[in-house]
Amino acid sequence: MSEIMEEEVSEAIEAEKRKAKPSIPVWETNVRDRLKSLRHFHKPLNDLLVRDANEGDTRLVVTDMLCEILGYNKYSDLTTEYMVRGEFADYGIKIDGKLKAFIEVKRISTKLSYRHMRQVEMYAVNEGVEWMILTNGAVWEVYHLTAGLPIGIDCVLAIDLLDQDAKLRQQENKLFYLSKESFSRNQIEQLWQHTKASSPESLLKAIIDESSLDAIRKSIRRDTGFSIETYEVKRLILDNVIDNSLRASLEL
């Protein structure tokens, strides 16, 4: 093969490689480069924990993280002490002037709990906001609120930045969804939908759907020659296959 032909083949192969590998948007590359500075916050967070810093000091570090890592402008994107019916949320996140999420900050030594989530839930319900973020600087929990009766609350993300066993890349990948760029593109919404659709509760509901039970009944009869009613299939699945705690969560 001549050198010219070899060069043409090489160029063709490289062109195919470029086609096969989707290009990463510039905005995403910029966010991921910014997220690399997350490692620089491990020491300040540890220092806060060692001296049991108060909520105000914790909030200072959280503000730096929101701006330096997640890309929010403290003057136009973040509203501190957002008043909701006489109460004050620590932060309101605005995207293009529209309120998108509330953030509640607790002192770094505080173990985040259901009580704290209920506090920020009140803000979200009253303002018609879907996203709620709880953090003590080290731990970040992200919840989606679905309005209605009853109100639906789903935990979409949970990150512990001081977890010694967690890989930095995994932490960066999770925090990516909280970046201004990703949040403004509703990627957190897509993550929530995927998480909800693949949850044990959603899968169980699909399994005990009447059409699914009928398909299982027919499969059992085809494979074993034994006829069984759909209500019996459901009972056997719930009694012998499904974990009791999952059954209880769905009140089955």
C-alpha positions, 0 to 999 in steps of 0.5 A, spaced: 500 500 500 502 506 498 504 512 503 498 516 500 493 510 500 495 509 508 494 516 509 487 516 506 485 510 510 488 513 517 484 519 516 478 515 514 479 511 521 480 517 525 473 521 521 469 514 523 472 515 530 470 522 531 463 520 528 462 514 533 464 519 539 459 524 541 462 531 542 461 534 549 458 541 549 462 546 551 458 548 557 458 541 560 466 541 559 466 548 563 462 545 568 466 539 569 472 543 569 469 547 575 467 541 579 474 539 579 475 544 585 471 540 589 477 537 592 479 544 595 473 544 599 474 538 603 479 541 608 475 547 609 469 542 611 473 538 615 476 544 619 468 546 620 467 539 623 473 539 627 471 546 631 463 544 630 462 551 627 455 554 627 450 555 622 453 562 620 460 559 618 457 553 615 453 558 610 459 562 608 462 555 605 456 553 602 455 560 599 462 559 596 461 552 593 454 555 590 458 560 586 465 557 585 463 550 584 456 550 581 456 557 578 451 561 581 452 568 581 451 570 588 448 577 586 443 575 581 441 567 582 441 567 590 436 570 594 438 569 602 433 569 607 427 568 602 421 570 606 415 565 606 409 567 610 413 570 615 419 565 615 425 565 612 428 560 607 436 560 607 437 561 600 432 561 594 435 559 587 433 563 581 434 561 574 432 567 569 429 570 574 424 565 576 424 561 583 427 554 582 429 551 588 430 552 596 436 551 600 436 550 607 443 550 611 444 547 617 450 547 621 455 542 619 455 537 625 447 537 624 445 530 622 440 532 616 433 529 618 426 528 616 424 534 620 429 539 616 426 536 610 419 538 612 421 545 614 423 546 607 417 543 604 413 548 607 417 553 603 416 550 597 409 548 597 407 555 599 411 558 593 409 553 588 417 550 587 418 543 586 426 542 588 428 542 595 435 542 597 438 540 604 445 541 606 450 542 612 456 543 607 458 536 607 452 532 606 447 535 600 440 532 599 436 534 593 428 532 594 423 533 588 416 535 591 410 533 587 404 538 588 397 534 590 393 530 595 397 527 598 404 531 596 409 527 593 416 527 596 422 523 592 429 524 594 433 524 588 440 525 590 444 524 596 451 526 597 456 526 603 462 530 601 466 527 607 465 520 606 472 517 606 470 511 601 466 515 596 470 517 590 471 524 588 469 523 581 462 520 583 461 526 588 463 530 582 458 527 577 452 528 582 454 535 584 454 536 576 446 536 576 446 542 581 450 546 577 447 552 574 448 550 567 445 543 568 439 545 573 437 551 567 437 545 562 432 541 567 437 535 567 435 534 574 428 533 572 430 527 567 434 524 573 428 524 578 424 521 572 429 516 571 430 515 579 422 514 580 421 510 574 426 505 576 424 505 583 422 498 587 415 501 588 414 503 581 417 496 579 412 493 584 406 497 581 408 494 574 409 487 576 402 487 580 398 490 575 392 486 572 395 485 565 402 483 568 399 478 573 395 475 567 401 474 563 404 471 569 398 466 570 399 464 562 406 463 563 405 459 569 400 455 565 404 454 559 410 452 563 407 447 568 400 445 566 397 448 572 391 453 572 392 459 577 387 465 578 390 472 577 389 474 585 392 468 587 398 470 583 398 476 586 398 473 593 404 469 592 408 474 589 406 479 595 407 473 600 413 470 597 417 474 593 416 482 595 420 484 601 415 486 607 418 493 608 416 495 600 409 492 601 408 496 607 411 503 603 405 501 598 400 499 603 399 493 600 
